[in-house]
């Protein structure tokens, strides 16, 4: 039996499938964003956190270098097809989140695949989301309690979506999606 290598045709197809599925979710998140930001900006971190899914699912399933970044870029392209005005944001988010997930995996030399590693990348993403969006949305104008809720939800959003992504990745692994092919 052969194990998949980074960027083999099989790996590319799996990343593409993950990217398409999560890209559709990203498109929905993109459509919801203006409504959420206008109506209840303190929960935006929960919406934005959904963008961690492509990398989490790809890394949990394949456990190879570059799969998070590849799945993120494909997801961003799919989401952009449904909401072209958001294409730069989708691609920027994909590159940022994918780079963070790949960076955390690279720090462990792509050998540590425990859930803790995924949650470390989720927490880093959550903090970055809280800071960047906090400035962009001018959260300083909100009451202190709303700012605190915003920060907590911005960190918990990617963490919660990471838990969901790990669940999907484990389910796909159990279904045999990542099983090596025989020659």
ChimeraX attribute file (.defattr): number of C-alpha atoms within 10 A of each C-alpha:
attribute: neighborCount
match mode: 1-to-1
recipient: residues
	/A:1	8
	/A:2	9
	/A:3	10
	/A:4	17
	/A:5	13
	/A:6	15
	/A:7	16
	/A:8	10
	/A:9	11
	/A:10	16
	/A:11	19
	/A:12	15
	/A:13	13
	/A:14	20
	/A:15	30
	/A:16	23
	/A:17	17
	/A:18	23
	/A:19	29
	/A:20	21
	/A:21	18
	/A:22	27
	/A:23	29
	/A:24	19
	/A:25	18
	/A:26	30
	/A:27	24
	/A:28	15
	/A:29	20
	/A:30	22
	/A:31	15
	/A:32	14
	/A:33	16
	/A:34	13
	/A:35	12
	/A:36	17
	/A:37	15
	/A:38	10
	/A:39	11
	/A:40	12
	/A:41	20
	/A:42	22
	/A:43	19
	/A:44	26
	/A:45	26
	/A:46	23
	/A:47	21
	/A:48	22
	/A:49	26
	/A:50	21
	/A:51	28
	/A:52	29
	/A:53	32
	/A:54	35
	/A:55	33
	/A:56	32
	/A:57	30
	/A:58	31
	/A:59	27
	/A:60	24
	/A:61	25
	/A:62	22
	/A:63	20
	/A:64	19
	/A:65	19
	/A:66	21
	/A:67	29
	/A:68	32
	/A:69	24
	/A:70	24
	/A:71	32
	/A:72	34
	/A:73	25
	/A:74	23
	/A:75	32
	/A:76	30
	/A:77	24
	/A:78	24
	/A:79	28
	/A:80	22
	/A:81	15
	/A:82	17
	/A:83	16
	/A:84	14
	/A:85	11
	/A:86	17
	/A:87	18
	/A:88	13
	/A:89	14
	/A:90	26
	/A:91	19
	/A:92	14
	/A:93	19
	/A:94	26
	/A:95	18
	/A:96	16
	/A:97	29
	/A:98	28
	/A:99	19
	/A:100	20
	/A:101	27
	/A:102	24
	/A:103	16
	/A:104	19
	/A:105	24
	/A:106	15
	/A:107	11
	/A:108	12
	/A:109	11
	/A:110	15
	/A:111	11
	/A:112	15
	/A:113	13
	/A:114	9
	/A:115	12
	/A:116	10
	/A:117	15
	/A:118	23
	/A:119	20
	/A:120	16
	/A:121	24
	/A:122	28
	/A:123	18
	/A:124	18
	/A:125	24
	/A:126	27
	/A:127	17
	/A:128	16
	/A:129	23
	/A:130	21
	/A:131	14
	/A:132	11
	/A:133	18
	/A:134	19
	/A:135	11
	/A:136	9
	/A:137	14
	/A:138	9
	/A:139	18
	/A:140	11
	/A:141	9
	/A:142	13
	/A:143	9
	/A:144	11
	/A:145	8
	/A:146	17
	/A:147	18
	/A:148	13
	/A:149	12
	/A:150	24
	/A:151	22
	/A:152	18
	/A:153	22
	/A:154	29
	/A:155	22
	/A:156	19
	/A:157	26
	/A:158	30
	/A:159	25
	/A:160	18
	/A:161	22
	/A:162	27
	/A:163	18
	/A:164	16
	/A:165	26
	/A:166	22
	/A:167	15
	/A:168	18
	/A:169	24
	/A:170	16
	/A:171	14
	/A:172	17
	/A:173	16
	/A:174	12
	/A:175	10
	/A:176	11
	/A:177	15
	/A:178	20
	/A:179	16
	/A:180	13
	/A:181	10
	/A:182	7
	/A:183	5
